Amino acid sequence: MNIEVTTDPPKKDSDVLSQGIMDYNFSKIPDLEPNEDEKKFFVFARDDAHKIIGGIRATCFWNTLHIELLWLSEECRGKGIGKELIRSSEIFAVEQKCEKALVETTSWQAKPFYEKNGYEHIATLHGRPKGHASHYLTKTLAAGLCTEA
């Protein structure tokens, strides 16, 4: 047996791993959402000049909204724009049949912000990155979210 570490495998090799885990997952959960149904999306906040002042990068898969990043320009923080970005991403996710949301944030970022927006802290990984911590939060998305004012 040979073990190989690479940062640039041929696509056919990485496809073997992807297909292998998909086959295994479907053998355990036949109605599992297929990976090709994964939906990446962005939510942007723009000023009157159409300049991006904040946004979210996210993915919907396995009935879950995964918020990958949320950023707001310094001058826009504390004005409710972040809350509107979260709400817009959650509405989109519910439309994609997501029932849960999951986010990771670090100790110097936005844990209190997510908690104010209904996210529950479920885990902390200390020392990631070194000298800090990563926090994991989740939220159950309400089906009626799309119609709330």
C-alpha positions as CSV (number, residue, x, y, z in Angstrom):
1,M,0.0,0.0,0.0
2,N,1.2,3.5,-0.8
3,I,-0.1,6.7,1.0
4,E,0.0,9.9,-1.0
5,V,-0.5,13.5,0.1
6,T,-1.2,16.0,-2.7
7,T,-2.7,19.5,-3.0
8,D,-3.6,19.1,-6.6
9,P,-5.0,15.6,-7.4
10,P,-6.3,14.7,-10.9
11,K,-10.0,15.3,-11.0
12,K,-10.6,11.7,-11.7
13,D,-8.9,10.8,-8.5
14,S,-10.9,13.3,-6.4
15,D,-14.1,12.1,-8.1
16,V,-13.4,8.6,-6.8
17,L,-13.5,9.9,-3.2
18,S,-16.6,12.0,-3.8
19,Q,-18.5,9.1,-5.5
20,G,-17.3,6.7,-2.8
21,I,-18.8,8.7,0.0
22,M,-22.0,9.5,-1.9
23,D,-22.5,5.7,-2.6
24,Y,-21.9,5.0,1.1
25,N,-24.2,7.7,2.3
26,F,-27.0,6.6,-0.1
27,S,-26.6,3.0,1.1
28,K,-27.4,4.2,4.6
29,I,-30.0,6.9,3.7
30,P,-31.5,6.2,0.3
31,D,-33.5,9.4,0.1
32,L,-30.6,11.6,1.2
33,E,-30.4,14.8,-0.8
34,P,-27.8,14.3,-3.6
35,N,-24.7,16.5,-3.6
36,E,-25.7,18.0,-6.9
37,D,-28.7,19.6,-5.2
38,E,-26.3,21.7,-3.1
39,K,-27.0,25.4,-3.8
40,K,-24.4,28.0,-3.2
41,F,-25.7,31.6,-3.0
42,F,-24.8,35.1,-1.9
43,V,-26.8,37.9,-0.3
44,F,-25.5,41.4,-0.9
45,A,-26.2,44.7,0.9
46,R,-25.4,47.7,-1.4
47,D,-25.5,51.4,-0.7
48,D,-27.3,54.0,-2.9
49,A,-24.3,54.0,-5.3
50,H,-24.6,50.2,-5.6
51,K,-21.3,49.6,-3.7
52,I,-21.3,46.4,-1.7
53,I,-21.3,47.3,2.0
54,G,-21.9,43.8,3.3
55,G,-23.0,40.3,2.5
56,I,-23.3,36.6,3.2
57,R,-21.8,33.6,1.3
58,A,-23.8,30.5,2.0
59,T,-24.8,27.0,0.9
60,C,-27.9,25.0,1.2
61,F,-27.5,21.2,1.4
62,W,-28.8,18.3,3.5
63,N,-31.8,20.4,4.6
64,T,-29.4,22.9,6.2
65,L,-28.4,26.5,5.5
66,H,-24.6,26.7,6.0
67,I,-23.6,30.3,6.5
68,E,-20.0,30.4,5.4
69,L,-19.3,34.0,6.0
70,L,-21.0,37.3,6.8
71,W,-19.2,40.6,6.5
72,L,-20.4,44.2,7.0
73,S,-18.3,47.3,6.4
74,E,-17.3,49.0,9.6
75,E,-19.6,52.0,9.1
76,C,-22.7,49.7,8.5
77,R,-22.4,47.7,11.7
78,G,-25.1,48.2,14.4
79,K,-27.7,49.5,11.9
80,G,-29.8,46.4,11.4
81,I,-28.2,45.5,8.0
82,G,-26.7,42.3,9.3
83,K,-30.1,41.2,10.7
84,E,-31.6,41.8,7.2
85,L,-28.9,39.8,5.5
86,I,-29.5,36.9,7.9
87,R,-33.2,37.1,7.4
88,S,-32.9,37.2,3.6
89,S,-30.6,34.1,3.6
90,E,-32.9,32.3,5.9
91,I,-35.9,33.0,3.7
92,F,-34.0,31.8,0.7
93,A,-33.0,28.7,2.6
94,V,-36.6,27.9,3.6
95,E,-37.6,28.2,0.0
96,Q,-34.9,25.6,-0.8
97,K,-36.5,23.3,1.8
98,C,-33.9,23.9,4.5
99,E,-35.1,23.3,8.1
100,K,-31.8,24.1,10.0
101,A,-29.1,26.7,9.9
102,L,-25.5,26.2,10.9
103,V,-22.7,28.8,11.3
104,E,-19.2,28.9,12.6
105,T,-17.8,32.1,14.0
106,T,-14.6,32.9,15.9
107,S,-14.1,34.4,19.3
108,W,-13.4,37.9,17.9
109,Q,-16.3,37.9,15.4
110,A,-20.0,37.6,15.7
111,K,-21.2,35.0,18.3
112,P,-23.4,37.6,20.2
113,F,-24.8,38.8,16.9
114,Y,-25.9,35.3,15.9
115,E,-27.4,34.6,19.3
116,K,-29.4,37.9,19.1
117,N,-30.8,36.5,15.8
118,G,-32.0,33.3,17.4
119,Y,-29.0,31.0,16.9
120,E,-28.1,28.6,19.8
121,H,-24.5,28.0,20.7
122,I,-23.8,24.2,20.5
123,A,-20.0,23.9,20.6
124,T,-16.7,25.6,21.0
125,L,-13.4,24.5,19.7
126,H,-10.7,26.2,21.8
127,G,-7.3,26.9,20.3
128,R,-8.7,27.4,16.8
129,P,-7.1,29.5,15.6
130,K,-4.2,29.5,18.1
131,G,-5.0,31.7,21.1
132,H,-8.7,32.0,20.1
133,A,-11.8,29.8,19.7
134,S,-14.3,28.8,17.0
135,H,-17.9,28.8,18.0
136,Y,-20.6,26.7,16.3
137,L,-24.2,27.8,16.4
138,T,-27.5,26.4,15.0
139,K,-31.1,27.5,14.5
140,T,-34.3,25.8,13.5
141,L,-35.8,27.6,10.5
142,A,-39.5,28.2,10.6
143,A,-41.5,27.2,7.6
144,G,-43.6,30.4,8.0
145,L,-40.4,32.6,7.8
146,C,-41.2,33.4,4.2
147,T,-44.4,35.2,5.2
148,E,-43.3,37.0,8.3
149,A,-43.2,40.8,8.2
